[in-house]
Amino acid sequence: MNSSNLYQETILDELKNPQNYGELPDADVVVEETNASCGDEVTVFIKTDDTGYSILDIRWTGVGCAISQASMSLLSEKIKGMSIAEIQNLSKEEMEELVGVDQISVGRVKCLMLGLKAVQKALNLLTINN
């Protein structure tokens, strides 16, 4: 199986069975992020541990293209238990690796990064408020 087929399979599986999808009623922070160029939307609900330095739980909701929704699904599982500092340092290359794509086209980078952008924005708000 070539990498583009594997990529498509990963994306389709995440669309059919999104991880951590839904709202989190006791979230410490809720942030909505929109990709203005295509209309994709993601809302993240984050609960931190008692120290406020790592992710205890995350849920998300959203609508949009396959890449934005699948990358948010995969990201939501990856960052559970990670420190806020580790999450703030995640890169485009790490997101490409997470989704299973070698190099994403320029026009799709915003789709790939939408979830991470929302999560990082939420974590910035937590840091400011603590």
Residue, then its C-alpha position, 0 to 999 in steps of 0.5 A: m500500500n503506498s503512502s497516499n492510500l494509507y493517508q486516505e485510509t487513516i483520514l477516512d477511519e478518523l472521519k467514521n470514528p472520531q476520537n474524543y468527539g463531543e462536549l466536555p461539560d467541566a472543561d477549564v477552557v473552551v475555544e472555537e477556531t475557524n479557518a476563514s478561507c474554507g469555513d472549517e470549524v473546530t471547538v475544543f474543550i480542555k480539562t487540565d490536571d490539578t497543577g494546570y500543566s498537562i491535559l487531563d481530558i479533551r473533547w472537540t466538535g467541528v465541521g469541515c473538510a476531511i483533513s481538518q476533522a481527522s487531524m483534530s481527532l488524531l491530535s486530541e488523542k495524542i495530547k492527552g497527558m502531554s504538558i502544555a509546553e510540549i503541546q505549544n511546541l508541536s510543529k506542522e511537520e509533527m502534524e503531518e506525521l500524525v496524519g500520515v502525510d509526507q508534505i501537505s499542499v500549501g492550500r491545505v496547511k490551514c486545514l491540517m493546523l486548525g485543531l492545533k491552532a485551537v488547542q494552542k489558543a486554549l492553552n494560552l488562555l489557561t496560562i494567562n488566567n493562571 
